[in-house]
Amino acid sequence: MKTIEDLRTRIKELSKQAVELRRKASEVYEINKEQAKDFREQAREALKRCEVLRQEIKRQQAS
């Protein structure tokens, strides 16, 4: 099991990744809508993983 600090670090990494993917999606939208859609989907997945990690932190703190 990872420590809370490890989880927080991973959340920050995934959040930055999501922001970068959204930025890329915005940049390529006019040129390649399908690629923009893929970038947005990857960003959504990263944010979902962030939420799972946040829930894990809550579980660990409740123990």
N, C-alpha and C positions, 0 to 999 in steps of 0.2 A: 504494500500500500504506500502511496506517495504521501509526502508530508503536505501540510496545508500550503507552505511556502512554494513547494514544487507545483502544486495545482494553480496557485495564483500566477506564477511565472508562465505556465502554459496558457492560462486564460489570456494574459497580456499578449503572448505571441500569436494566439489564434485571433484575437481582436485586431491586431495590426494586420494580419493576413487578410481578414475579412474587409477591412478598409481599403487595402491595396487592391483586392479583387474587384471591389465596387468601383474604384477609381478607373481600373483598366476597362471595366464594362462600359463606363461612361465614355471613355476615350474611343473605343472601337465600335460603339453602337451604330453610328452612321455608316461605317464601312462594312461591318460584319455583324449583323444582328444575332446570328446563331452563336458566334463566339461570345458576344456580350451576354447572351442568355446563359451560356456555360459558366462564365465568370460569376454571374449573379447567383447561380445555383451553388457554386463552390463557396461563395461567401455565406450563403444561408447555412450550408453544412458546417462551416467553421463556427458560426454563431450558435448553432445547435450544440456543438461539442462544448462551447463555452458554458452554455446553460447546464449541461450535464456535470461539468466540473464544478460549477457553483453549487449545485445540489450536493455533490460529494463533500465539498467544504462544509456545508451546513450539517450534513450527517456526522462528519468527524467532530465538529464543534459540539454537537448535541450529545455525543458519547461521553 
